[in-house]
Amino acid sequence: MTTSILSQINGPEDLQGLTLNQLKQLAEEIRRELIEVTSRTGGHLAPNLGVVELTIALHRVFNSPADKIIWDVGHQAYVHKLLTGRRDRFATLRQLGGISGFPKREESPHDIFATGHSSTSISAALGIALARDMKKEDFKVVAVIGDGALTGGMAFEALNHAGHTKTDLIVILNDNEMSIAENVGALSSYLTRMRTDPKYYKGKEEIEYILKRIPNIGPKMLQLANRLKDSVKHLVVPGMLFEELGFTYLGPIPGHDLAALKKVLHDAKALTGPVLVHVITKKGKGYLPAEENPDKFHGTGPFDIATGQSAGGTGPISYTEAFGRELVALGQQDARIVAITAAMPTGTGLYHFAREIPHRFFDVGIAEQHAVTLAAGMATQGLKPVVAIYSTFLQRAYDQVLHDVCLQKLPVVLAMDRAGLVGEDGPTHHGVFDIAYLRSIPNLVLMEPKDENELRHMLYTAIQHDGPIALRYPRGNGIGVPLEQQLRQLPLGKAEVLREGSQGWILALGSLVYDALAAAEELAGEGLDIGVVNMRFVKPLDEDLLHRLVATNTPWLTVENHVLAGGFGSAILEFLHQNGYQRQEVTMLGLPDQFIEHGRVEELKAIYCLNQDGIKASCLEMLAKRQQKTILVAGK
C-alpha cells in the first residue's frame, strides 16, 4: 500500500525533502482530494485542478509566508490551502463555520491578500513590493493571475506601473485558454533559457561595451544588432507586449511539468526587476468531466464523481434561466435589444442570447466598467442594451452607472443577478449593497420581483422604459409559480397588496415576499391580522399606497435581502420623515452593518431572521411593542 504524502504535508516546508516522483504522487493525491471534497461542498473545481503542479512548484521554490504569494480572484487557491496547514479542515470548505473558498487574511498568514474579485493581484503585489523596498526588507513577491483576469483593465494599469517602477516583482500568468504551436513554443523556450542564463547578460554587456568603443561604425553595428534582435523577438516571442511594458518575459512553460516549473521559477527568482512567467495549464486537469466541460466545473454545486452530474433534483426554473430565456424572446421581437456580459455568459443566462442572436451579443471580458459605458454608447444610438452583471461585480462600475448612464438618462437595463445573499462564496460575492449604492443616483428606477414570473414582466417593463433602470434578482431556483404567456408592462413605482391587515403591515421586497406571506398566514392562525405588500419598486416608492397605510395607524415591518444601511427600509424612513409622519412605527428587518460570512443561503437567512420564522418573530415583537405603547398611553 502506497503511503499518503498529502497526509504528511502540514506546511510548505514539508515539500522540501520530496523527490520529483513524490511531488508527482502528491499532485495526484491533491487532485483526488479536490474532487472528493468539492463533490460534497461544491466549489471552484476546474480552476484548482489546473494549478496543482504550479502551486506545488511555487511553494517548493518560494518561502511562504516570508515570500508573499497573491492569488488573483482566488478561485484557484484550494491547493494553496491544502499545502499551508489547512488540510485537516479542508472538508469544511465553504461550509458555515468552515474555511473560506477564497484567500482570507484572518484564516492563515499564508493568505497575504484577501481576494474574490478579479484583476487585483498585480496591484496588490506591487504595493507590497514597494512597501518592502521602502522598509529595506528582503523577500520575493509573486502575483498569480489567470488569462481571463488579465482582460481586466486594472491588471494592465498595474503592469504599466510595475514596469515603470522597475522593482523586483514576479507575475505568474496562468494561461488555460491560449494554445501555442510547437515550433513557436520550442523556439520561445530556447530564447527563455538563453535570456535567463547569467552568461547571456554578461556576454550581451561585453559585446555592447566593445561595439561602443569602435569609432564610427561601432554604434551603428550596435543599433543594427538591436534592431535585428527586436525584429526577431517580435516575430517569434509571444511575450513582447510584456517586454515593452518593462517585464522580463519567461515562457511559455508547460504548466503540468513539475521539473520545468521548478526551473523557471528558480530562474525568475534570480532575476531583478519585473518578471512575467507565462504558464500554460489545462483547466479541469485530471478529471475528465471537468476537462470536457470546464465552464460547468468552474464553479459547481455538489456532484456525483462517477458521472459528473449535479446532485439533487432540478426544481423550479432559476431566476437566471427565466431571465435568459425571456431576453431571447424579447430580442427576437425587438431588433434594438443587445445583450452585454462581462465574461459571464453562462452565469448570467446570456448564453441563450449568444446562441440565438449572436450578432447582438457582446462579451467584453472581465471589464465591468467598459461593459456599462459600452452600453451607454449603444444607447445614444437608439439601441436597448441589457447589461447582465452579478450585483457584487456591478460595484466595480459604479461611476460608469452614475456618470455615463444615469447623468445622460440613457435607456440602459442593468440586470443584477445574484442580488442578496448568495451562499457559500461568502462576503466577496453576497450582493447585499446594490440598493444602497444605486438608490441615491438620480434618474434611475430600481425594482425587484417577488418570483420568476414577475421577473419576466419586470424585464419587459425595463425594455419599454425610456431611461436607466436596474433589476435585482437572487441566485438559485425560483418559487415555482406558473409562467404567464402574455407579458405586461408594470406601472412604475406601484406596489401590490397581497393581503389586507388590520393590526399591521409587512412591506416586503423580492422573494422574501413569500416568506412574509407564510408568516402572515401562520399569524392569522393565531388570531393576528397582518397585511402583506409586495413593494416591487425601491425607487420610486409607491407613495400613494404608503400614505394610505399611514392612515391605518398600525405598525410596519420592512423586509429586505440587503443591508439595512441605505437600503429599502431606509427609503421608507426617508419617506416618512419627508412627509412629517413622525408617529409611524417602523421595524426594519435586513442584514446588519457587517460583512456576511459564507454558508448555505438557508442557514444565513435563518441566522439573520430573513425567513418565515424570523419574519413571524419580528411581527410578534412589533405587535408587542404596539401593545406596550397602548398600555402606557392608557396608564396616563
C-alpha positions in Angstrom: 0.0 0.0 0.0 1.4 3.4 -1.0 1.9 5.8 1.8 -0.1 9.0 1.5 2.2 12.0 1.0 -0.6 14.6 1.4 -1.3 13.4 4.9 2.2 14.4 5.8 2.1 17.9 4.5 1.4 20.3 7.3 3.1 23.3 5.7 5.2 24.3 2.7 8.4 23.3 4.5 7.3 19.7 4.2 7.7 19.9 0.4 11.4 20.5 0.6 12.6 16.9 1.1 10.4 15.3 -1.5 11.7 13.8 -4.7 10.3 14.7 -8.1 8.4 11.4 -8.2 7.0 12.1 -4.7 5.9 15.5 -5.8 4.1 13.9 -8.8 2.4 11.5 -6.4 1.4 14.4 -4.2 -0.2 16.1 -7.2 -2.3 13.0 -7.9 -3.4 12.9 -4.2 -4.3 16.6 -4.2 -6.5 16.1 -7.3 -8.3 13.2 -5.7 -8.9 15.3 -2.5 -10.2 18.3 -4.6 -12.7 16.1 -6.4 -13.9 14.3 -3.3 -14.4 17.4 -1.2 -16.0 19.6 -3.9 -18.3 16.8 -4.9 -19.8 17.3 -1.4 -19.4 21.0 -0.8 -19.4 22.4 -4.3 -16.8 25.0 -5.3 -14.4 26.1 -8.0 -13.1 22.7 -9.1 -11.8 23.2 -12.6 -9.5 26.2 -11.9 -7.9 24.3 -9.0 -7.4 21.1 -10.9 -5.5 23.2 -13.4 -3.0 24.7 -10.9 -1.9 21.7 -8.9 1.6 21.4 -10.2 2.0 25.2 -10.4 1.0 25.6 -6.7 3.3 22.8 -5.6 6.2 24.4 -7.5 5.5 27.8 -6.1 5.6 26.5 -2.5 8.7 24.4 -3.3 10.7 27.4 -4.7 9.4 30.3 -2.6 9.4 30.5 1.2 5.8 31.4 2.1 4.7 33.4 4.2 8.1 35.2 4.2 7.8 35.4 0.5 4.4 36.7 -0.5 2.1 34.8 -2.9 -1.0 36.7 -4.0 -3.8 34.8 -5.8 -5.9 36.8 -8.3 -9.7 36.2 -7.8 -8.8 33.2 -5.5 -10.8 30.6 -7.4 -7.6 28.6 -7.7 -6.4 28.8 -4.1 -7.7 25.5 -2.8 -4.4 23.7 -3.5 -2.6 26.5 -1.7 -4.9 26.0 1.3 -4.1 22.2 1.3 -0.3 22.9 1.4 -0.4 25.7 4.0 -1.7 23.9 7.1 -5.5 23.6 6.3 -5.5 20.1 5.1 -7.3 18.8 8.2 -10.1 21.4 7.8 -10.4 21.2 4.0 -13.6 19.1 4.3 -15.3 22.2 5.8 -14.6 24.2 2.6 -17.3 26.8 2.0 -19.4 25.5 4.8 -20.8 27.6 7.7 -18.0 28.0 10.2 -15.5 26.2 7.9 -12.7 27.6 5.8 -13.4 30.1 3.0 -13.4 29.3 -0.7 -11.1 32.3 -1.2 -7.9 33.6 0.4 -8.7 35.2 3.7 -6.1 37.1 5.8 -7.8 36.1 9.1 -7.6 32.4 8.1 -3.8 32.0 7.6 -0.6 34.0 7.5 -0.1 32.4 4.1 -3.1 34.3 2.7 -1.4 37.6 2.1 -4.3 39.4 0.5 -8.0 38.7 0.5 -9.5 38.2 -3.0 -12.7 37.3 -4.6 -13.0 39.8 -7.4 -10.6 39.6 -10.4 -7.7 41.6 -11.8 -6.4 42.9 -8.4 -3.4 40.7 -7.7 -0.7 42.7 -9.6 -1.8 46.0 -8.0 -1.7 44.4 -4.5 1.6 42.6 -5.2 3.2 45.8 -6.5 2.0 47.7 -3.4 3.6 45.0 -1.2 6.8 45.1 -3.2 7.1 48.9 -3.0 6.4 48.8 0.7 9.2 46.2 1.0 11.6 48.5 -0.8 10.7 51.5 1.4 11.3 49.4 4.5 14.5 47.9 3.1 13.3 44.4 3.6 14.2 41.3 1.6 11.6 38.9 0.3 10.0 37.9 -3.0 6.5 39.0 -4.1 4.6 36.8 -6.6 1.2 37.5 -8.2 -0.7 34.6 -9.8 -3.2 35.8 -12.4 -5.2 34.0 -15.0 -5.5 34.9 -18.6 -9.2 35.7 -18.0 -8.4 38.1 -15.2 -5.8 39.7 -17.4 -8.6 41.1 -19.5 -9.5 43.5 -16.6 -8.2 47.0 -17.2 -6.9 47.2 -13.6 -4.4 44.4 -14.4 -2.9 46.4 -17.2 -2.8 49.6 -15.1 -0.7 47.6 -12.6 1.5 46.1 -15.3 2.2 49.6 -16.7 3.1 50.9 -13.2 5.2 47.9 -12.3 7.3 48.3 -15.5 7.8 51.9 -14.7 9.0 51.3 -11.1 11.4 48.5 -12.1 11.1 47.0 -8.7 11.5 43.2 -8.1 8.2 41.6 -8.8 7.2 38.2 -10.3 3.9 37.8 -12.1 2.7 34.3 -13.0 0.3 34.3 -15.9 -1.7 31.1 -15.6 -2.9 30.7 -19.2 -5.5 27.9 -19.6 -7.0 29.2 -22.9 -4.3 30.0 -25.3 -2.7 27.3 -27.4 0.8 27.9 -28.9 2.2 25.8 -31.8 5.1 23.5 -31.0 7.7 25.3 -33.2 6.9 28.7 -31.7 6.8 27.2 -28.2 10.1 25.4 -28.7 11.9 28.5 -30.0 10.4 30.6 -27.2 11.6 28.0 -24.7 15.1 28.3 -26.2 15.1 32.1 -26.0 13.8 31.9 -22.5 16.7 29.6 -21.5 19.1 32.0 -23.2 17.7 35.1 -21.6 17.6 33.6 -18.1 21.2 32.4 -18.3 23.5 34.9 -16.5 26.2 34.3 -19.1 23.8 35.8 -21.7 23.5 39.0 -19.8 27.2 39.2 -19.1 28.0 38.4 -22.8 25.5 41.0 -24.0 27.0 43.7 -21.9 30.6 42.8 -23.0 29.6 42.9 -26.7 27.8 46.2 -26.3 30.9 47.6 -24.5 33.2 46.5 -27.3 31.0 47.8 -30.1 30.6 51.2 -28.5 34.4 51.6 -28.4 34.8 51.1 -32.2 35.0 54.5 -33.8 32.2 55.5 -36.3 30.9 52.0 -37.2 30.6 50.6 -33.7 27.4 52.4 -32.6 25.8 51.7 -36.0 26.6 48.0 -35.7 25.1 48.0 -32.2 22.0 49.8 -33.4 21.6 47.3 -36.3 22.1 44.4 -33.9 19.4 45.8 -31.5 17.0 46.2 -34.5 17.6 42.7 -35.7 17.2 41.3 -32.2 13.9 43.2 -31.7 12.6 42.2 -35.1 13.3 38.5 -34.4 11.7 38.8 -31.0 8.6 40.5 -32.4 8.2 37.6 -34.8 8.8 34.6 -32.5 8.4 35.7 -28.9 4.7 35.8 -27.7 5.6 38.0 -24.7 6.7 41.1 -26.5 3.7 43.1 -25.0 5.1 42.4 -21.5 8.6 43.1 -22.6 7.5 46.5 -23.9 5.8 47.2 -20.6 9.2 46.6 -18.8 8.9 43.0 -17.8 11.4 40.2 -18.5 9.2 37.5 -20.2 9.8 33.8 -19.5 7.7 31.3 -21.3 5.5 29.8 -22.3 6.1 27.0 -19.8 4.2 23.7 -19.7 2.2 24.1 -16.5 1.9 20.4 -15.5 5.6 19.7 -15.8 7.0 20.0 -12.3 10.6 19.9 -13.3 10.1 22.7 -15.9 8.1 24.8 -13.4 10.7 24.5 -10.7 13.5 25.5 -13.1 11.8 28.6 -14.5 10.6 29.7 -11.1 14.2 29.4 -9.8 15.3 31.5 -12.8 12.6 34.1 -12.2 13.6 34.3 -8.5 17.2 35.0 -9.5 16.3 37.9 -11.9 15.9 41.5 -10.8 13.1 43.9 -11.9 9.6 42.9 -13.0 9.4 39.3 -14.4 6.4 37.7 -16.1 6.3 33.9 -16.2 3.8 32.6 -18.8 2.5 29.1 -17.8 0.2 27.0 -19.9 -2.3 24.9 -18.0 -5.4 22.8 -18.7 -8.5 23.8 -16.7 -10.0 20.7 -15.1 -6.8 18.7 -15.5 -7.1 15.1 -14.2 -10.9 14.8 -14.0 -12.5 14.1 -17.4 -15.9 15.7 -16.8 -14.1 18.9 -15.8 -11.7 18.8 -18.7 -14.6 18.3 -21.2 -16.8 21.0 -19.5 -14.5 23.4 -17.7 -17.2 26.2 -17.7 -19.6 24.0 -15.8 -17.0 22.9 -13.3 -15.5 26.4 -12.9 -18.0 26.9 -10.1 -20.1 23.9 -9.3 -22.5 22.7 -6.7 -22.3 19.1 -5.2 -22.0 16.4 -7.9 -21.7 12.7 -8.5 -18.0 11.9 -9.0 -18.6 8.9 -11.3 -20.8 10.8 -13.8 -20.1 14.5 -13.1 -23.8 15.1 -12.9 -25.1 17.6 -10.4 -26.5 16.2 -7.2 -30.1 16.8 -6.2 -33.2 17.5 -8.2 -33.7 20.2 -10.8 -36.5 22.1 -9.0 -38.3 25.2 -10.5 -36.6 27.2 -13.2 -33.9 29.5 -11.8 -34.2 33.3 -11.9 -31.1 33.3 -14.2 -32.7 30.9 -16.6 -36.0 32.8 -16.6 -34.2 36.0 -17.4 -32.1 34.5 -20.1 -34.9 32.8 -21.9 -37.2 35.8 -21.8 -34.5 38.1 -23.1 -34.1 35.9 -26.2 -37.9 36.1 -26.8 -37.9 39.8 -26.4 -34.7 40.2 -28.6 -36.4 38.2 -31.4 -39.2 40.7 -31.4 -37.2 43.9 -30.9 -34.1 44.4 -33.1 -32.9 47.2 -30.8 -32.1 44.9 -27.9 -28.5 44.0 -27.4 -27.1 41.8 -24.6 -23.8 42.5 -22.8 -21.9 40.4 -20.3 -18.5 40.8 -18.6 -17.1 37.2 -19.1 -20.2 35.5 -17.6 -22.5 34.3 -20.5 -23.4 31.1 -18.6 -23.6 32.6 -15.1 -25.9 35.4 -16.2 -28.0 33.2 -18.6 -27.0 35.2 -21.6 -25.6 32.1 -23.3 -29.2 31.6 -24.7 -28.9 35.1 -26.4 -25.4 34.4 -27.6 -26.6 31.2 -29.3 -29.8 32.5 -30.8 -28.9 36.1 -31.6 -25.0 36.1 -31.7 -24.7 39.3 -33.8 -26.3 41.3 -30.9 -24.4 39.6 -28.1 -21.2 41.1 -26.7 -18.9 39.5 -24.1 -16.3 42.2 -23.1 -14.2 40.0 -20.8 -13.7 40.8 -17.1 -14.3 44.5 -17.7 -17.5 45.7 -16.0 -16.6 49.4 -16.3 -16.2 49.0 -20.1 -19.4 46.9 -20.3 -21.6 49.7 -18.8 -20.1 52.5 -20.8 -20.2 50.4 -24.0 -23.9 50.0 -23.2 -24.2 53.8 -22.7 -22.7 54.4 -26.1 -25.0 52.0 -27.8 -28.0 53.6 -26.1 -27.1 57.0 -27.6 -27.7 55.4 -31.0 -31.1 54.1 -30.3 -30.3 50.6 -29.1 -31.7 49.0 -26.0 -28.7 47.5 -24.2 -29.2 44.9 -21.4 -26.1 44.6 -19.2 -26.2 41.4 -17.1 -23.7 41.5 -14.3 -23.7 40.0 -10.8 -24.7 42.5 -8.2 -21.3 42.3 -6.4 -19.4 42.9 -9.7 -21.5 45.9 -10.7 -19.9 47.6 -7.7 -16.9 47.9 -9.9 -18.7 50.1 -12.4 -20.4 52.5 -10.0 -19.0 55.6 -11.6 -20.0 54.4 -15.1 -23.6 53.8 -14.0 -23.7 57.2 -12.3 -21.9 59.3 -14.8 -22.2 57.6 -18.2 -25.7 56.2 -17.9 -27.8 58.0 -15.4 -26.5 61.5 -15.8 -27.4 61.2 -19.5 -30.7 59.5 -18.8 -29.8 56.7 -21.2 -32.1 53.7 -21.6 -29.7 51.0 -20.3 -31.1 48.0 -18.4 -28.9 46.8 -15.6 -29.8 43.2 -14.9 -28.3 42.4 -11.5 -28.1 38.6 -10.9 -27.1 37.2 -7.5 -28.6 40.0 -5.6 -28.9 39.4 -1.8 -27.3 36.5 0.0 -25.6 34.1 -2.4 -24.3 31.4 0.0 -21.0 29.6 0.1 -18.9 32.1 -1.9 -19.2 34.5 1.1 -18.6 38.2 1.6 -16.9 38.9 -1.7 -20.0 37.6 -3.6 -23.0 38.5 -1.5 -25.0 41.0 -3.5 -26.2 43.0 -0.5 -25.1 46.5 -1.2 -26.7 47.3 -4.6 -29.8 49.1 -3.3 -27.6 51.4 -1.2 -25.2 52.2 -3.9 -27.9 52.7 -6.6 -30.8 54.3 -4.8 -29.1 57.6 -4.4 -28.5 58.1 -8.1 -30.9 60.4 -9.9 -32.9 59.2 -12.9 -32.6 55.5 -12.0 -35.5 53.2 -11.5 -34.8 50.3 -9.1 -37.0 47.2 -8.8 -37.1 43.6 -7.5 -39.5 40.8 -8.4 -41.2 38.5 -5.9 -40.8 35.5 -8.2 -39.6 34.3 -11.6 -42.8 35.2 -13.4 -42.7 38.8 -12.1 -39.1 38.9 -13.2 -40.2 38.4 -16.8 -42.8 41.2 -16.5 -40.1 43.5 -15.0 -37.7 42.7 -17.8 -40.4 43.6 -20.3 -41.1 46.8 -18.4 -37.4 47.7 -18.3 -37.2 47.3 -22.1 -40.1 49.7 -22.6 -38.7 52.3 -20.2 -37.1 55.3 -21.7 -34.3 55.8 -19.2 -31.9 54.0 -16.8 -33.5 51.1 -15.0 -32.0 48.4 -12.7 -33.5 45.0 -11.9 -32.1 42.9 -9.0 -32.9 39.2 -8.5 -31.5 36.4 -6.4 -29.3 33.4 -7.1 -31.0 30.0 -7.4 -34.3 28.5 -8.3 -37.5 30.5 -8.4 -40.6 29.9 -6.4 -42.1 27.5 -8.8 -45.1 29.7 -9.9 -46.6 29.3 -13.4 -45.1 31.4 -16.2 -47.7 33.6 -17.9 -47.7 33.6 -21.6 -48.7 37.3 -22.0 -46.2 39.8 -20.7 -47.5 43.1 -19.3 -45.9 46.4 -18.5 -45.9 47.2 -14.8 -46.7 50.8 -13.8 -43.5 52.3 -12.4 -43.4 52.7 -8.7 -46.6 50.8 -8.0 -46.7 48.1 -5.3 -49.0 45.1 -5.0 -51.1 44.5 -1.9 -51.3 40.7 -1.4 -53.1 40.6 1.9 -55.0 43.2 3.8 -54.3 43.5 7.6 -56.0 45.4 10.4 -53.1 45.1 13.0 -50.0 45.8 11.0 -48.2 45.6 7.7 -45.2 43.7 6.2 -43.7 45.7 3.4 -41.6 43.1 1.7 -39.2 43.1 -1.2 -38.2 40.3 -3.7 -38.5 36.6 -3.0 -38.9 37.4 0.8 -42.5 38.3 -0.1 -43.4 34.6 0.0 -41.7 34.2 3.4 -43.8 37.2 4.6 -47.0 35.7 3.3 -46.3 32.4 5.0 -45.5 34.2 8.3 -48.8 36.3 8.0 -50.8 33.1 7.3 -49.3 31.5 10.4 -50.0 34.5 12.5 -53.6 34.5 11.2 -53.9 31.0 12.6 -53.1 32.6 16.0 -55.7 35.3 15.6 -53.4 38.1 14.4 -54.2 40.0 11.3 -51.1 41.3 9.4 -51.2 42.6 5.8 -48.5 41.9 3.2 -47.3 44.2 0.4 -45.1 43.2 -2.5 -43.3 46.6 -2.8 -41.7 45.8 -6.2 -40.1 49.2 -6.5 -37.5 50.6 -4.2 -37.3 53.7 -6.4 -39.7 55.2 -7.0 -41.7 54.1 -3.9 -45.5 53.7 -4.1 -46.1 56.9 -2.1 -49.9 56.8 -2.7 -50.1 53.4 -1.0 -47.8 54.4 1.8 -50.0 57.4 2.6 -52.9 55.1 2.8 -51.1 52.7 5.1 -50.1 55.5 7.4 -53.8 56.3 7.8 -54.5 52.8 9.2 -52.5 53.8 12.3 -50.8 50.3 12.5 -47.1 49.4 12.7 -45.0 48.4 9.8 -42.3 45.8 9.3 -39.9 46.3 6.3 -38.2 43.2 5.0 -35.2 43.1 2.5 -32.4 40.8 1.5 -29.9 43.6 1.7 -28.0 45.6 4.3 -30.2 47.9 6.4 -27.8 50.8 5.9 -29.1 52.8 2.9 -31.5 50.0 1.9 -35.2 49.7 1.3 -36.1 50.2 4.9 -34.1 53.4 4.9 -36.1 54.6 1.9 -39.3 54.0 3.9 -38.0 56.0 6.8 -36.9 58.8 4.5 -40.5 58.9 3.0 -42.0 59.2 6.5 -39.6 61.9 7.6 -40.1 63.9 4.4 -43.9 63.8 4.9 -43.9 64.6 8.6 -45.1 61.2 9.8 -43.1 61.1 13.0 -45.5 58.9 14.8 -45.5 56.0 12.3 -43.9 52.9 13.9 -41.4 51.0 11.7 -39.4 47.9 12.4 -36.7 47.1 9.8 -35.6 43.6 9.1 -32.5 43.1 7.0 -28.7 42.5 7.2 -26.6 44.2 9.9 -23.7 46.6 9.3 -21.1 43.9 8.7 -19.7 41.6 6.0 -21.7 38.4 6.0 -19.9 35.1 6.3 -20.1 32.1 3.9 -22.7 29.4 4.3 -25.8 28.0 2.7 -28.4 30.6 1.9 -31.0 28.9 4.1 -28.5 28.9 7.0 -27.7 32.5 6.6 -31.3 33.6 6.2 -32.1 31.7 9.5 -29.2 33.4 11.3 -30.4 36.9 10.2 -34.1 36.2 10.6 -34.8 36.5 6.9 -37.1 33.6 6.6 -40.7 32.7 7.6 -39.8 32.1 11.3 -37.7 35.2 11.5 -40.4 37.4 9.9 -43.0 35.9 12.2 -40.9 36.6 15.3 -40.3 40.2 14.2 -44.0 40.7 13.7 -44.7 39.4 17.2 -42.1 41.8 18.5 -43.6 44.6 16.6 -47.1 43.9 17.9 -45.8 43.5 21.4 -44.2 47.0 21.2 -47.5 48.4 20.0 -49.4 46.7 22.8 -46.9 48.0 25.4 -47.2 51.5 23.9 -51.0 51.2 24.1 -50.8 50.2 27.8 -48.5 53.1 28.6 -50.9 55.6 26.9 -53.9 54.1 28.7 -52.0 54.3 32.0 -51.5 58.0 31.6 
